[in-house]
Amino acid sequence: MRKTFRSVPVLCSLVFIAACEDAATLQKQSMGEQTQSNTQVINERSEPSSVAVGDHGEVADRPAFAVADAGPEAQAAPLEADTKRGAAKDFVKEQKEYMQTMQSRLIEVDRSIAALEAKTQRAAGQKHVDKYARLKKARAQREALASSIKALETERAGTWDASRSRLDREWTALKALLDAN
């Protein structure tokens, strides 16, 4: 009876090992079949189709990507895509240049605010009060301008012009405030 109990764990482990080997073999086979299927799909996609469907659902015996006798819309599509890509590059370039300009203007504003602070400290009486009020307003407008510049980084082409003109108005108002004596 003892011999039977000793052989049961050994027998179970042999069955388990055999089952694992069978599962591993099945998995390798399925992976091989999947790889073959993927390769076949890739090859089919890279080859031109010999069957194309016309405008009215008829089947034509020609390559699907034949453009020679396609309509004007199909022939103009690549040109339109190139035009859009060019416009997008131009927009990004314009946006980058404008952002650099505004950053340099912000540095100029900081210098003007520092000069106004110095004038405010030297002033006395009512001039001091007036300059301090102007300084406080300039600092607030500077922060608003900085926030608008930051927000302009994420602007899309459709809203770019409106945002840019708003930012230009903010800049002009701030510059006028700082230039006033």
Helices and strands as residue ranges (DSSP letters): H 2-46, E 52-53, E 59-60, H 72-122, H 126-152, H 157-179
